[in-house]
Amino acid sequence: MHDLLELAARVGYGARGFVYLSVGSIALLSAIDRVGDAVGSRGAVAWLAEQPYGRVWLVMLGLGLWAFVLWRVLQAVFDADREGTGRRALLSRAGQGLSGLFYGVLAVSVFEFLDEVEANPAAEDVAENQEKAATLLALPFGDIALLGVGLVILAFGVGNIVRGALSDFGSALACSARLCRRVVPIARAGYIARGVALLPLAVFVILAGTRSRASQVTSFGAGLDALERQPGGSLVLVVTAVGLMAFGAFAFVEARWRRIRLRGI
C-alpha cells in the first residue's frame, strides 16, 4: 500500500508539472503574439483536448491529477510530511488542503472535456467564474464573502512569492547535493512566477467584492492578459511565462526525487 501511495504522489507531481508547463508555454506564445490569449489550467486542458489522441491524454492527465489530490489529502489530513501541529505547520497543511481542492476541481473539469470541448476556453473560464461570483453575491453578505475569496487568492500569491524567496527546496529532495543546487533556483523562479501570476486575478476579485459587481471577476488567463496590457507588460508576461514553465519543470523534479514519507499512515 505504501508503494502504491508513493507512486500516486509521484504521478500526481508529474501531472501538475504537465499542467504548468502547458500554461506557461501558451502564455509565452501569447506574449510573442503566436496565439491569441493566455489561458489558465482549464484552457491548457482544452488545448490538450484538441491535440492528436487528445482523449487519451485527458484520461491520463485526469487520473494523474486525482492521484495528486490523494497525496494532498495525505499531507493535509494525515501529515504525511511530518509538519506537526504548530501554527506554521497547520497553515502549511491548510494550504495543502486548499491545493487539493483546486486540483480536484481541475480533475473534474478534465473529464468534462471528454464529453465536449469548449469552443473558446478562455471566454468560458471567465463566464463560469462570473457566474459563480454572481451566485455568491446573491447570498447574504455575499460581497464580503467574495472579498474574502479575493484576499485568499492574494494571500496565496504572496505566500508563493515568499516561499520562492525563502524556502529550502532542496531539503525535501532525495538527490545529490550537486543536483539540488541546480534545481533549487528553478523552484524559486517557479514559485515566485506563480505568485506574481495570481496577483492580477486577486485584484479583480477583490474589486468585484468591494463593488458588488460579478462582471469584474476574471480568470487566471485573463489576469495574465491584463498584466500584458500594462506598460512593459509583454516583457513581464514573457518572464512570468518562463517562470510558470520553471514551476512545471520543478514538479517533474519532485516527481522523481521528492521525499515521500508515509510511515505511520
C-alpha positions as CSV (number, residue, x, y, z in Angstrom):
1,M,0.0,0.0,0.0
2,H,2.8,2.4,0.8
3,D,4.4,1.7,-2.6
4,L,1.1,2.4,-4.3
5,L,0.6,5.7,-2.4
6,E,4.1,6.8,-3.2
7,L,3.6,6.0,-6.9
8,A,0.3,8.0,-6.8
9,A,2.2,11.0,-5.3
10,R,4.9,10.9,-7.9
11,V,2.4,10.5,-10.8
12,G,0.5,13.5,-9.3
13,Y,3.5,15.7,-9.3
14,G,4.1,14.8,-12.9
15,A,0.5,15.7,-13.8
16,R,0.9,19.1,-12.0
17,G,4.1,19.7,-13.9
18,F,2.4,19.0,-17.2
19,V,-0.4,21.5,-16.5
20,Y,2.0,24.3,-15.6
21,L,4.4,23.6,-18.5
22,S,1.3,23.9,-20.8
23,V,0.0,27.1,-19.1
24,G,3.5,28.7,-19.3
25,S,4.0,27.6,-22.9
26,I,0.7,29.1,-24.0
27,A,1.4,32.3,-22.0
28,L,4.8,32.6,-23.7
29,L,3.3,32.1,-27.2
30,S,0.6,34.8,-26.3
31,A,3.3,37.2,-25.2
32,I,5.1,36.9,-28.6
33,D,1.8,37.1,-30.5
34,R,1.9,33.5,-31.7
35,V,-1.5,32.6,-30.2
36,G,-4.5,34.8,-29.1
37,D,-4.8,34.8,-25.3
38,A,-3.1,33.4,-22.3
39,V,-5.0,30.7,-20.6
40,G,-5.3,29.1,-17.1
41,S,-5.2,25.5,-16.3
42,R,-8.7,24.8,-17.8
43,G,-7.6,26.5,-21.1
44,A,-4.5,24.4,-21.2
45,V,-6.6,21.3,-20.8
46,A,-8.8,22.4,-23.6
47,W,-5.7,22.9,-25.8
48,L,-4.6,19.4,-24.9
49,A,-8.1,18.0,-25.9
50,E,-7.6,19.4,-29.4
51,Q,-4.3,17.6,-30.0
52,P,-3.9,14.1,-31.6
53,Y,-5.0,11.4,-29.2
54,G,-6.4,14.2,-27.0
55,R,-8.9,12.0,-25.2
56,V,-6.2,9.6,-24.2
57,W,-4.1,12.5,-22.9
58,L,-7.1,13.8,-21.0
59,V,-7.8,10.5,-19.3
60,M,-4.1,10.2,-18.2
61,L,-4.0,13.8,-17.0
62,G,-7.2,13.4,-15.1
63,L,-6.1,10.3,-13.3
64,G,-2.8,11.9,-12.5
65,L,-4.5,14.9,-11.0
66,W,-6.7,12.7,-8.9
67,A,-3.5,11.0,-7.7
68,F,-2.1,14.4,-6.7
69,V,-5.4,15.1,-4.8
70,L,-4.9,11.9,-2.9
71,W,-1.4,13.0,-2.0
72,R,-2.6,16.4,-0.8
73,V,-5.1,14.7,1.4
74,L,-2.4,12.6,3.0
75,Q,-0.3,15.8,3.5
76,A,-3.1,17.9,4.9
77,V,-5.1,15.4,6.9
78,F,-2.6,12.7,7.9
79,D,0.5,14.9,8.0
80,A,2.5,12.8,5.5
81,D,5.3,15.4,5.5
82,R,5.6,15.3,9.4
83,E,4.8,19.0,9.6
84,G,3.5,18.7,13.1
85,T,0.7,20.7,14.8
86,G,2.3,24.1,15.3
87,R,0.8,27.3,13.9
88,R,3.1,27.4,10.9
89,A,2.6,23.7,10.3
90,L,-1.2,24.0,10.4
91,L,-1.1,26.9,7.9
92,S,1.1,24.8,5.6
93,R,-1.3,21.9,5.9
94,A,-4.3,24.1,5.3
95,G,-2.6,25.4,2.1
96,Q,-2.1,21.8,1.0
97,G,-5.8,21.1,1.6
98,L,-6.8,24.1,-0.5
99,S,-4.4,23.0,-3.2
100,G,-6.0,19.6,-3.1
101,L,-9.4,21.2,-3.5
102,F,-8.2,23.2,-6.5
103,Y,-6.7,20.2,-8.3
104,G,-9.8,18.1,-7.5
105,V,-11.9,20.8,-9.3
106,L,-9.5,20.7,-12.2
107,A,-9.5,16.9,-12.4
108,V,-13.3,17.0,-12.6
109,S,-13.1,19.6,-15.4
110,V,-10.6,17.4,-17.3
111,F,-13.1,14.6,-17.5
112,E,-15.9,17.1,-18.5
113,F,-13.8,17.8,-21.6
114,L,-14.2,14.2,-22.7
115,D,-17.8,14.9,-23.4
116,E,-17.5,18.4,-25.0
117,V,-14.6,20.6,-25.9
118,E,-15.3,24.3,-25.4
119,A,-15.0,26.5,-28.5
120,N,-13.4,29.4,-26.5
121,P,-12.0,28.1,-23.2
122,A,-10.6,31.5,-22.2
123,A,-14.1,33.1,-22.5
124,E,-15.8,30.1,-20.9
125,D,-13.4,30.3,-18.0
126,V,-14.3,34.0,-17.4
127,A,-18.0,33.4,-17.8
128,E,-18.0,30.5,-15.4
129,N,-16.1,32.5,-12.8
130,Q,-18.5,35.4,-13.1
131,E,-21.5,33.1,-12.8
132,K,-20.0,31.7,-9.5
133,A,-19.4,35.2,-8.3
134,A,-22.9,36.3,-9.1
135,T,-24.2,33.3,-7.1
136,L,-22.1,34.2,-4.2
137,L,-23.1,37.9,-4.3
138,A,-26.8,36.9,-4.2
139,L,-26.2,35.4,-0.7
140,P,-26.4,37.4,2.5
141,F,-23.1,39.1,3.0
142,G,-22.1,37.8,-0.4
143,D,-19.9,40.9,-1.2
144,I,-17.9,40.2,2.0
145,A,-17.5,36.5,1.0
146,L,-16.3,37.5,-2.5
147,L,-13.9,40.0,-0.9
148,G,-12.7,37.1,1.3
149,V,-12.1,34.9,-1.7
150,G,-10.0,37.7,-3.3
151,L,-8.0,38.1,-0.2
152,V,-7.3,34.3,0.0
153,I,-6.1,34.4,-3.6
154,L,-3.9,37.4,-2.8
155,A,-2.5,35.7,0.3
156,F,-1.8,32.5,-1.8
157,G,0.0,34.6,-4.4
158,V,2.1,36.5,-1.8
159,G,2.8,33.2,0.0
160,N,4.1,31.7,-3.2
161,I,6.4,34.7,-3.7
162,V,7.7,34.5,-0.1
163,R,8.2,30.7,-0.3
164,G,10.1,31.1,-3.5
165,A,12.4,33.6,-2.0
166,L,13.0,31.9,1.4
167,S,12.2,28.2,1.3
168,D,14.9,25.5,1.3
169,F,13.5,23.3,-1.5
170,G,16.5,21.0,-1.5
171,S,15.7,19.6,1.9
172,A,12.6,17.9,0.5
173,L,14.5,16.2,-2.3
174,A,16.4,12.9,-2.1
175,C,19.1,13.8,-4.6
176,S,22.8,14.7,-4.6
177,A,23.9,18.0,-3.2
178,R,25.1,19.0,-6.7
179,L,21.8,18.3,-8.4
180,C,19.8,20.0,-5.6
181,R,21.9,23.2,-6.0
182,R,21.0,23.2,-9.7
183,V,17.2,22.6,-9.3
184,V,16.6,24.9,-6.3
185,P,16.9,28.1,-8.5
186,I,14.3,26.6,-10.8
187,A,11.9,26.1,-7.9
188,R,12.5,29.6,-6.7
189,A,11.7,31.1,-10.1
190,G,8.7,28.9,-10.5
191,Y,7.1,29.8,-7.1
192,I,7.7,33.5,-7.5
193,A,6.3,33.5,-11.0
194,R,3.2,31.6,-9.9
195,G,2.7,34.1,-7.1
196,V,3.1,37.1,-9.4
197,A,0.6,35.5,-11.9
198,L,-2.0,35.2,-9.2
199,L,-1.9,38.8,-8.2
200,P,-4.0,40.3,-11.1
201,L,-6.7,37.7,-10.5
202,A,-6.7,38.6,-6.8
203,V,-7.1,42.3,-7.5
204,F,-10.0,41.7,-9.9
205,V,-11.9,39.5,-7.4
206,I,-11.2,42.0,-4.5
207,L,-12.6,44.9,-6.7
208,A,-15.6,42.7,-7.6
209,G,-16.3,42.1,-3.9
210,T,-15.9,45.8,-2.8
211,R,-18.1,47.0,-5.7
212,S,-20.5,44.0,-5.7
213,R,-20.0,43.5,-9.4
214,A,-19.7,39.9,-10.6
215,S,-18.7,41.3,-14.1
216,Q,-15.3,42.4,-12.7
217,V,-14.3,38.8,-11.9
218,T,-12.0,37.3,-14.4
219,S,-9.9,34.2,-14.8
220,F,-6.2,33.3,-14.3
221,G,-5.5,33.5,-18.0
222,A,-7.4,36.8,-18.4
223,G,-5.4,38.1,-15.4
224,L,-2.2,37.3,-17.4
225,D,-3.6,39.2,-20.4
226,A,-4.3,42.2,-18.1
227,L,-0.7,42.0,-17.0
228,E,0.4,42.1,-20.6
229,R,-1.6,45.3,-21.3
230,Q,0.4,47.3,-18.7
231,P,3.5,49.3,-19.8
232,G,6.2,46.8,-20.4
233,G,3.7,44.1,-19.9
234,S,4.8,41.9,-22.8
235,L,8.2,41.5,-21.2
236,V,6.7,40.9,-17.8
237,L,4.4,38.2,-19.3
238,V,7.4,36.5,-21.0
239,V,9.3,36.4,-17.7
240,T,6.2,35.1,-15.9
241,A,5.5,32.5,-18.6
242,V,9.1,31.2,-18.3
243,G,8.7,31.1,-14.6
244,L,5.5,29.1,-14.8
245,M,7.3,26.7,-17.1
246,A,10.0,26.5,-14.4
247,F,7.4,25.7,-11.8
248,G,6.2,22.8,-14.1
249,A,9.7,21.6,-14.6
250,F,10.3,21.6,-10.8
251,A,7.2,19.5,-10.4
252,F,8.8,16.9,-12.6
253,V,11.9,17.0,-10.4
254,E,9.6,16.4,-7.4
255,A,8.0,13.5,-9.2
256,R,11.4,11.9,-9.3
257,W,13.3,12.9,-6.2
258,R,10.8,14.3,-3.6
259,R,11.0,12.5,-0.3
260,I,7.6,10.8,0.2
261,R,7.2,10.0,3.8
262,L,4.4,7.5,4.5
263,R,5.5,5.7,7.6
264,G,2.7,5.6,10.2
265,I,-0.1,6.3,7.8
